C-alpha cells in the first residue's frame, strides 16, 4: 500500500534530534492484522535505499533492556482471554516492576541461547493501559509470521 509518507528517523533516541531520516511511502501491513485482538500486529516499511552506518550514524551505545520471564500461555489466556491470546501472541510478566510501557510498541522480545546468540522472538504489541508492570505484556510472535516476513522482504 502507498500514498502516505513515512519518515524513518535514524541515529537518535530523541525524535527531534537526529542526523538522518529517510522518507518512504511503501508500507506493508500483515493481511491478518486485527487491531481489536492484536493478531498479526506487525508491518514493514520498504526504504528506497539501503541504510549505511557511518561515524555519525551508528547503533545506539545505550542498550535499554529488561530481563523478563515469558509467561505460560494458559496463564496469559486466564488474564486476557482466548480471543486475544492465540498462538500469534507471546506474553511476559514483570517480576521486579520493570516492563514495557507506552512508547515501546514494536520493540523486540529477544531470547539468548546458551552460546550467547540472541534471537528475536517477539514484537511489543499491547499491555494493560496505565498498569505496565501489573499485567502481562503481549508480543506478536515473530515465528508465527516468519513466512510472511520472508515473502515480503525477499530474505
ChimeraX attribute file (.defattr): number of C-alpha atoms within 10 A of each C-alpha:
attribute: neighborCount
match mode: 1-to-1
recipient: residues
	/A:1	8
	/A:2	10
	/A:3	9
	/A:4	10
	/A:5	11
	/A:6	16
	/A:7	12
	/A:8	13
	/A:9	17
	/A:10	19
	/A:11	18
	/A:12	15
	/A:13	11
	/A:14	9
	/A:15	10
	/A:16	8
	/A:17	11
	/A:18	14
	/A:19	11
	/A:20	13
	/A:21	13
	/A:22	14
	/A:23	15
	/A:24	18
	/A:25	16
	/A:26	17
	/A:27	17
	/A:28	15
	/A:29	14
	/A:30	17
	/A:31	11
	/A:32	12
	/A:33	14
	/A:34	12
	/A:35	10
	/A:36	8
	/A:37	15
	/A:38	21
	/A:39	22
	/A:40	22
	/A:41	26
	/A:42	22
	/A:43	14
	/A:44	13
	/A:45	15
	/A:46	14
	/A:47	16
	/A:48	11
	/A:49	9
	/A:50	8
	/A:51	12
	/A:52	7
	/A:53	11
	/A:54	9
	/A:55	6
	/A:56	10
	/A:57	15
	/A:58	12
	/A:59	13
	/A:60	10
	/A:61	6
	/A:62	7
	/A:63	7
	/A:64	6
	/A:65	12
	/A:66	12
	/A:67	13
	/A:68	16
	/A:69	11
	/A:70	16
	/A:71	16
	/A:72	12
	/A:73	16
	/A:74	12
	/A:75	14
	/A:76	24
	/A:77	15
	/A:78	10
	/A:79	12
	/A:80	16
	/A:81	12
	/A:82	14
	/A:83	11
	/A:84	18
	/A:85	23
	/A:86	18
	/A:87	13
	/A:88	19
	/A:89	25
	/A:90	25
	/A:91	26
	/A:92	21
	/A:93	23
	/A:94	20
	/A:95	12
	/A:96	10
	/A:97	10
	/A:98	15
	/A:99	22
	/A:100	23
	/A:101	17
	/A:102	12
	/A:103	8
	/A:104	13
	/A:105	15
	/A:106	16
	/A:107	14
	/A:108	18
	/A:109	24
	/A:110	15
	/A:111	15
	/A:112	10
	/A:113	9
	/A:114	7
	/A:115	6
	/A:116	8
	/A:117	9
	/A:118	12
	/A:119	12
	/A:120	14
	/A:121	16
	/A:122	24
	/A:123	22
	/A:124	24
	/A:125	25
	/A:126	23
	/A:127	23
	/A:128	15
	/A:129	9
	/A:130	10
	/A:131	12
	/A:132	19
	/A:133	18
	/A:134	15
	/A:135	19
	/A:136	24
	/A:137	24
	/A:138	26
	/A:139	28
	/A:140	27
	/A:141	25
	/A:142	22
	/A:143	14
	/A:144	15
	/A:145	16
	/A:146	11
	/A:147	10
	/A:148	13
	/A:149	18
	/A:150	10
	/A:151	9
	/A:152	14
	/A:153	10
	/A:154	6
	/A:155	6
